[in-house]
Amino acid sequence: MNDLLLLTGRAAGIGGVLICAVAAGLRVSGLYWFVGFQLGTLLMMGMAVMIVACLCFLAVLTERSKTAR
């Protein structure tokens, strides 16, 4: 289970960073919309994905600290 959470956390973290980078890059270039989404919404989506990654990593860390006792 820890391996799955760790893999999910890594994938979500990379995906979230990429989504945020695309949203920021497009906004700096002067666009407000991308594929039917407002860029602010896309940025919030990227942040939400990164929060999921943080929660996955937190679950792995707490499980490791329980087994280390």
Order of alpha helices (4+ residues) and beta strands (2+ residues): alpha-beta-beta-alpha
